[in-house]
């Protein structure tokens, strides 16, 4: 499947029954993620639940590996 076709499929996917997860704590504003079909992931801000970003498995894997490798660490 081409990257464009995969994105089209991903954004057409019904996520109304998705199970959203967030880090433990009582923060009013938090990042929430939901694991979708085919390894895809949806992400949103808890204060704006209608705005959802969706990532393919490859995109999510690249992000997680980059975060683990320090790619997004703040420079001092």
C-alpha positions as CSV (number, residue, x, y, z in Angstrom):
1,X,0.0,0.0,0.0
2,X,1.4,3.4,-0.9
3,X,2.0,6.0,1.8
4,X,-0.8,8.2,0.5
5,X,-3.2,5.2,0.4
6,X,-2.3,4.3,4.0
7,X,-2.9,7.8,5.2
8,X,-6.2,7.9,3.4
9,X,-7.2,4.6,5.1
10,X,-6.0,5.9,8.4
11,X,-8.0,9.1,8.3
12,X,-11.1,7.3,7.1
13,X,-10.9,4.9,10.0
14,X,-13.8,5.2,12.6
15,X,-12.2,5.8,15.9
16,X,-15.3,6.8,17.9
17,X,-14.9,3.7,20.1
18,X,-11.1,4.1,20.6
19,X,-9.7,3.6,24.0
20,X,-7.7,6.6,25.0
21,X,-4.8,6.4,27.4
22,X,-2.8,9.0,29.2
23,X,0.1,9.1,31.7
24,X,-1.0,8.7,35.3
25,X,-1.8,11.9,37.2
26,X,-4.5,14.4,37.7
27,X,-3.4,17.0,35.1
28,X,-6.4,18.6,33.4
29,X,-4.5,18.9,30.2
30,X,-2.7,15.8,28.9
31,X,-1.6,14.1,25.7
32,X,-3.8,11.0,25.1
33,X,-3.0,8.2,22.7
34,X,-5.1,5.4,21.3
35,X,-3.7,2.3,19.6
36,X,-5.6,1.5,16.3
37,X,-5.6,-1.2,13.7
38,X,-2.5,-2.2,11.8
39,X,-0.2,-0.7,14.5
40,X,-1.5,2.9,13.9
41,X,-1.8,5.4,16.7
42,X,-4.0,8.4,17.3
43,X,-3.0,11.3,19.5
44,X,-4.9,14.2,20.9
45,X,-4.9,16.9,23.6
46,X,-7.4,16.1,26.4
47,X,-8.7,19.7,26.3
48,X,-9.4,19.5,22.5
49,X,-10.6,15.9,22.0
50,X,-12.0,16.6,18.6
51,X,-8.6,17.5,17.1
52,X,-6.9,14.1,16.5
53,X,-3.6,13.4,14.8
54,X,-3.1,10.0,13.3
55,X,0.1,8.2,12.7
56,X,0.9,5.1,10.7
57,X,2.8,2.3,12.4
58,X,6.0,3.4,10.6
59,X,5.6,7.0,11.6
60,X,4.9,6.1,15.2
61,X,7.9,3.7,15.3
62,X,10.2,6.4,13.9
63,X,9.0,8.9,16.6
64,X,9.4,6.4,19.5
65,X,12.8,5.4,18.3
66,X,13.9,9.0,17.9
67,X,12.6,9.9,21.4
68,X,14.5,7.0,22.9
69,X,17.6,8.0,21.0
70,X,17.4,11.6,22.4
71,X,16.5,13.2,19.0
72,X,14.0,15.5,20.7
73,X,16.0,16.4,23.8
74,X,16.0,20.1,24.6
75,X,19.3,21.9,24.0
76,X,20.7,23.8,27.0
